[in-house]
């Protein structure tokens, strides 16, 4: 049986392209480096207040990425429905994970936008907002995204609609994403956040292009 192409799946590549473009654009225009988690409040305030244009480019990229992710989630849910036994549970996981990932990324973007305005001009509120930006866009997003990518990989294996190496890569990426909230208890676990995010973006991009254009052969 051949599954027809799913045009919504083409949003998969856009998830990563828009996010990376926003980050790269912000880095190229900003006069100072993006403040890392735990940065001094003055450094947070300085970055967002002195580089509002750069920060808003990143915000735009994140919002486009979040919208694309919501659309791609629907495509992953459609794939899981063809995955046989346990399909309902896998579909629920895809929808829950994708929903959390899209909402947390959009929330992080809006909080970043707030930092370019009045709330970001005061050290106390800037520091608080920056912590929330990281929590939402880092571990929270990573956990939801990991569940979505894991559902994609498992459904790809069960249906045979994704190449086996790609599906397995999705499962490894998912593990890193799901474990990223460990950062809150153990600082060195921070590496799980970019590991899960960027590997997952690659998996979603390749899988989305395949499901959107080729269907199952």
Rosetta blueprint (number, residue, H / E / L):
1 X L
2 X L
3 X L
4 X L
5 X L
6 X L
7 X H
8 X H
9 X H
10 X H
11 X H
12 X H
13 X H
14 X H
15 X H
16 X H
17 X H
18 X H
19 X H
20 X H
21 X H
22 X H
23 X H
24 X H
25 X H
26 X H
27 X H
28 X H
29 X H
30 X L
31 X L
32 X L
33 X L
34 X L
35 X L
36 X L
37 X L
38 X L
39 X L
40 X L
41 X H
42 X H
43 X H
44 X H
45 X H
46 X H
47 X H
48 X H
49 X H
50 X H
51 X L
52 X H
53 X H
54 X H
55 X H
56 X H
57 X H
58 X H
59 X H
60 X H
61 X H
62 X H
63 X H
64 X H
65 X H
66 X H
67 X H
68 X H
69 X H
70 X H
71 X H
72 X H
73 X H
74 X H
75 X H
76 X H
77 X H
78 X H
79 X H
80 X H
81 X L
82 X L
83 X L
84 X L
85 X L
86 X L
87 X H
88 X H
89 X H
90 X H
91 X H
92 X H
93 X H
94 X H
95 X H
96 X H
97 X H
98 X H
99 X H
100 X H
101 X H
102 X H
103 X H
104 X H
105 X H
106 X H
107 X H
108 X H
109 X H
110 X H
111 X H
112 X H
113 X H
114 X H
115 X H
116 X L
117 X L
118 X H
119 X H
120 X H
121 X H
122 X L
123 X H
124 X H
125 X H
126 X H
127 X H
128 X H
129 X H
130 X H
131 X H
132 X H
133 X H
134 X H
135 X H
136 X H
137 X H
138 X H
139 X H
140 X H
141 X H
142 X H
143 X H
144 X H
145 X H
146 X H
147 X H
148 X H
149 X H
150 X H
151 X H
152 X H
153 X H
154 X H
155 X H
156 X H
157 X H
158 X H
159 X H
160 X L
161 X L
162 X L
163 X L
164 X H
165 X H
166 X H
167 X H
168 X H
169 X H
170 X H
171 X H
172 X H
173 X H
174 X H
175 X H
176 X H
177 X H
178 X H
179 X H
180 X H
181 X H
182 X H
183 X H
184 X H
185 X L
186 X L
187 X H
188 X H
189 X H
190 X H
191 X H
192 X H
193 X H
194 X H
195 X H
196 X H
197 X H
198 X H
199 X H
200 X H
201 X H
202 X H
203 X H
204 X H
205 X H
206 X H
207 X H
208 X H
209 X H
210 X H
211 X H
212 X H
213 X H
214 X L
215 X L
216 X L
217 X L
